[in-house]
Amino acid sequence: MKKLIRSFGYAFNGLGYAAKTQLNFRIHLVASILAVSLGFALHISVNEWQWIILCIAIVLMAELFNTALEALVDLVSPDYNKIAGHVKDISAGAVVIAALFALITGAVIFLPKLLLLIHAA
Ligand SMILES: Nc1ncnc2c1ncn2[C@@H]1O[C@H](COP(=O)(O)OP(=O)(O)OP(=O)(O)O)[C@@H](O)[C@H]1O
């Protein structure tokens, strides 16, 4: 049990490190809070909540893996190296894919409801 609690502690250290050092991770956290607030405000369905939560999880996980890879690359290749650059670029590409997926999903869920509200006003 103690070991399990310690493992959670390490995981939260990792989350704290990403939040402290990565502006993009903080931006994604703010976007997640906005999406959840909008979800409550617009009374989205259970199915829509599942999509929103999936998007938040995918984006934050992609950002965390990207942060971990960047740190690893800096550790093993502090000097310029073409392959090190590719690793960072590919990892950043994964974050872009996740963010685009979240953006499109958010637009599909929220835009029609927001437009209805605007038309009704
Ligand atoms: N060791 C390296 N060798 C070659 N190219 C690198 C190296 N480190 C970084 N680069 C190139 O510079 C880009 C930016 O790297 P950097 O480490 O600043 O990433 P970042 O996403 O801006 O990180 P952070 O979010 O921590 O500022 C990489 O995507 C890569 O193209």
The ligand as a MOL file (V3000), in Angstrom:
LIG
                    3D

  0  0  0     0  0            999 V3000
M  V30 BEGIN CTAB
M  V30 COUNTS 31 33 0 0 0
M  V30 BEGIN ATOM
M  V30 1 N 19.7010 18.5720 -29.4450 0
M  V30 2 C 19.0850 19.0200 -30.5330 0
M  V30 3 N 19.5650 18.7190 -31.7600 0
M  V30 4 C 18.9450 19.1530 -32.8820 0
M  V30 5 N 17.8270 19.9040 -32.9060 0
M  V30 6 C 17.2730 20.2190 -31.7140 0
M  V30 7 C 17.8670 19.8170 -30.4800 0
M  V30 8 N 17.1270 20.3130 -29.4660 0
M  V30 9 C 16.1210 20.9730 -30.0500 0
M  V30 10 N 16.1790 20.9300 -31.3970 0
M  V30 11 C 15.2480 21.5300 -32.3760 0
M  V30 12 O 14.6510 22.6810 -31.7970 0
M  V30 13 C 13.2390 22.4920 -31.6620 0
M  V30 14 C 12.7780 23.1030 -30.3570 0
M  V30 15 O 13.4250 22.4100 -29.3010 0
M  V30 16 P 13.0910 22.7030 -27.7980 0
M  V30 17 O 13.8200 21.7780 -26.9250 0
M  V30 18 O 13.2540 24.1670 -27.5420 0
M  V30 19 O 11.5770 22.2790 -27.8420 0
M  V30 20 P 10.3480 23.0910 -27.3540 0
M  V30 21 O 9.1590 22.3510 -27.8260 0
M  V30 22 O 10.4520 24.5280 -27.7430 0
M  V30 23 O 10.5810 22.8590 -25.7990 0
M  V30 24 P 10.0430 23.6950 -24.5820 0
M  V30 25 O 8.5620 23.5470 -24.6630 0
M  V30 26 O 10.6510 22.9830 -23.4030 0
M  V30 27 O 10.5530 25.0880 -24.7950 0
M  V30 28 C 13.0160 20.9810 -31.7300 0
M  V30 29 O 11.7130 20.6470 -32.1670 0
M  V30 30 C 14.1060 20.5690 -32.7070 0
M  V30 31 O 13.6930 20.8090 -34.0520 0
M  V30 END ATOM
M  V30 BEGIN BOND
M  V30 1 1 1 2
M  V30 2 1 2 3
M  V30 3 2 2 7
M  V30 4 2 3 4
M  V30 5 1 4 5
M  V30 6 2 5 6
M  V30 7 1 6 7
M  V30 8 1 6 10
M  V30 9 1 7 8
M  V30 10 2 8 9
M  V30 11 1 9 10
M  V30 12 1 10 11
M  V30 13 1 11 12
M  V30 14 1 11 30
M  V30 15 1 12 13
M  V30 16 1 13 14
M  V30 17 1 13 28
M  V30 18 1 14 15
M  V30 19 1 15 16
M  V30 20 2 16 17
M  V30 21 1 16 18
M  V30 22 1 16 19
M  V30 23 1 19 20
M  V30 24 2 20 21
M  V30 25 1 20 22
M  V30 26 1 20 23
M  V30 27 1 23 24
M  V30 28 2 24 25
M  V30 29 1 24 26
M  V30 30 1 24 27
M  V30 31 1 28 29
M  V30 32 1 28 30
M  V30 33 1 30 31
M  V30 END BOND
M  V30 END CTAB
M  END
